[in-house]
Amino acid sequence: MFIRRIRTLSPSLRFLSANTQSFSNRPKPTTTTTMPSYIVTCKDDATPEQIEAAKQHAKDQGGTIGHEYTLIKGFSVSFPEDSVQTLSSHEHVKDVEADQEMRTQ
């Protein structure tokens, strides 16, 4: 009964009523944050099991493993900035540095 009254009031109210319904069907915007990426180098004498332990430590602290390197003992990880100190203090980690583009010239 209420809807009939709106339709009889004016065409502009019908327009508003129809548009309000279409807004409710739209998906809600989401916010995503990207974590900075780091290159983690493990100690030279680290065993494969110790490297896995370092990767697991990174995952436990909220990190996401990107690439695993075979030339050097290490991996890349996207990691929250406020937790990077916990990763660099891991017993099998030699160095943690920000992943960045390198150029020769």
BAZA-379866 format. One record per residue (C-alpha): residue number from 0; residue in one letter; x negated, y, z. Coordinates in pm, 1 decimal, padded with zeros to 6 digits. Example, Ala and Ser with C-alpha at 12.3 -4.5 7.8 and 13.67 -1.06 7.14 Angstrom:
BEGIN
ATOM  resi  resn         x         y         z
ATOM     0     A  -01230.0  -00450.0   00780.0
ATOM     1     S  -01367.0  -00106.0   00714.0
***
This chain:
BEGIN
ATOM  resi  resn         x         y         z
ATOM     0     M   00000.0   00000.0   00000.0
ATOM     1     F  -00285.1   00240.1   00082.5
ATOM     2     I  -00450.2   00180.1  -00254.4
ATOM     3     R  -00129.4   00265.2  -00436.3
ATOM     4     R  -00118.8   00601.2  -00263.3
ATOM     5     I  -00473.8   00679.7  -00375.3
ATOM     6     R  -00389.3   00593.6  -00732.3
ATOM     7     T  -00089.9   00821.4  -00728.7
ATOM     8     L  -00277.7   01114.7  -00576.4
ATOM     9     S  -00515.0   01200.6  -00857.5
ATOM    10     P  -00733.3   01046.3  -01128.4
ATOM    11     S  -01051.1   01178.5  -00960.2
ATOM    12     L  -00981.6   00974.3  -00646.6
ATOM    13     R  -00942.5   00664.0  -00859.3
ATOM    14     F  -01285.7   00736.5  -01007.3
ATOM    15     L  -01441.2   00769.7  -00660.8
ATOM    16     S  -01274.7   00451.3  -00543.4
ATOM    17     A  -01407.7   00252.2  -00840.4
ATOM    18     N  -01761.4   00391.5  -00808.3
ATOM    19     T  -01780.3   00323.3  -00435.7
ATOM    20     Q  -01711.1  -00043.1  -00498.9
ATOM    21     S  -01988.3  -00065.7  -00759.3
ATOM    22     F  -02242.8   00078.9  -00513.5
ATOM    23     S  -02169.8  -00192.5  -00259.3
ATOM    24     N  -02260.4  -00463.9  -00512.6
ATOM    25     R  -02605.1  -00324.1  -00589.3
ATOM    26     P  -02905.3  -00497.7  -00433.4
ATOM    27     K  -03069.0  -00317.6  -00144.8
ATOM    28     P  -03416.3  -00174.8  -00215.6
ATOM    29     T  -03698.9  -00357.7  -00047.0
ATOM    30     T  -04026.6  -00222.5   00074.4
ATOM    31     T  -04341.6  -00420.1   00020.9
ATOM    32     T  -04679.5  -00336.9   00154.9
ATOM    33     T  -04996.7  -00463.4   00003.3
ATOM    34     M  -05277.1  -00562.1   00231.0
ATOM    35     P  -05631.2  -00462.5   00141.4
ATOM    36     S  -05847.3  -00733.8  -00009.9
ATOM    37     Y  -06183.8  -00838.0   00129.7
ATOM    38     I  -06471.9  -01060.3   00020.8
ATOM    39     V  -06577.9  -01293.6   00299.8
ATOM    40     T  -06926.8  -01444.1   00281.0
ATOM    41     C  -06998.5  -01737.3   00508.9
ATOM    42     K  -07337.5  -01810.6   00660.0
ATOM    43     D  -07591.4  -01984.5   00435.5
ATOM    44     D  -07595.7  -02297.5   00650.2
ATOM    45     A  -07214.4  -02324.0   00678.8
ATOM    46     T  -07072.5  -02665.3   00593.0
ATOM    47     P  -06759.5  -02707.2   00377.8
ATOM    48     E  -06565.6  -02785.7   00697.2
ATOM    49     Q  -06686.3  -02463.4   00858.4
ATOM    50     I  -06584.8  -02263.8   00551.1
ATOM    51     E  -06240.1  -02424.2   00571.4
ATOM    52     A  -06226.9  -02328.0   00940.0
ATOM    53     A  -06305.0  -01965.4   00848.6
ATOM    54     K  -06030.6  -01968.5   00582.7
ATOM    55     Q  -05785.3  -02117.6   00831.3
ATOM    56     H  -05879.2  -01847.7   01082.3
ATOM    57     A  -05801.3  -01583.5   00818.4
ATOM    58     K  -05462.5  -01744.3   00748.5
ATOM    59     D  -05384.1  -01765.4   01120.2
ATOM    60     Q  -05447.7  -01390.7   01151.2
ATOM    61     G  -05201.9  -01309.5   00869.7
ATOM    62     G  -05435.3  -01325.1   00570.9
ATOM    63     T  -05372.1  -01471.0   00227.4
ATOM    64     I  -05657.8  -01649.0   00051.5
ATOM    65     G  -05710.9  -01526.0  -00304.2
ATOM    66     H  -06015.8  -01684.2  -00466.8
ATOM    67     E  -06266.7  -01938.5  -00345.5
ATOM    68     Y  -06623.3  -01891.3  -00463.5
ATOM    69     T  -06870.1  -02169.0  -00536.6
ATOM    70     L  -07176.2  -01963.3  -00630.2
ATOM    71     I  -07174.5  -01806.6  -00285.9
ATOM    72     K  -07020.6  -01962.6   00021.1
ATOM    73     G  -06715.6  -01745.5   00051.2
ATOM    74     F  -06367.1  -01644.0  -00049.2
ATOM    75     S  -06147.3  -01341.5  -00103.0
ATOM    76     V  -05862.5  -01267.1   00131.7
ATOM    77     S  -05586.9  -01008.2   00159.1
ATOM    78     F  -05588.7  -00918.0   00523.8
ATOM    79     P  -05426.3  -00660.6   00755.3
ATOM    80     E  -05670.4  -00375.8   00821.8
ATOM    81     D  -05613.9  -00386.3   01195.1
ATOM    82     S  -05719.2  -00753.0   01213.1
ATOM    83     V  -06033.1  -00748.4   00998.6
ATOM    84     Q  -06261.1  -00728.8   01305.0
ATOM    85     T  -06138.2  -01069.5   01421.8
ATOM    86     L  -06242.4  -01216.9   01088.5
ATOM    87     S  -06587.7  -01058.3   01086.7
ATOM    88     S  -06654.1  -01190.9   01437.5
ATOM    89     H  -06583.5  -01552.7   01336.0
ATOM    90     E  -06884.4  -01774.9   01408.9
ATOM    91     H  -06926.1  -01900.7   01048.9
ATOM    92     V  -06878.0  -01563.2   00876.0
ATOM    93     K  -07187.3  -01373.4   00764.3
ATOM    94     D  -07024.4  -01063.9   00612.0
ATOM    95     V  -06685.4  -00908.4   00534.1
ATOM    96     E  -06667.7  -00625.8   00281.2
ATOM    97     A  -06387.6  -00450.1   00098.6
ATOM    98     D  -06313.9  -00598.8  -00242.6
ATOM    99     Q  -06376.5  -00330.5  -00502.6
ATOM   100     E  -06457.1  -00287.2  -00867.2
ATOM   101     M  -06827.7  -00291.3  -00947.3
ATOM   102     R  -06982.5  -00131.9  -01257.6
ATOM   103     T  -07331.6  -00141.6  -01402.1
ATOM   104     Q  -07310.8   00198.3  -01572.8
***
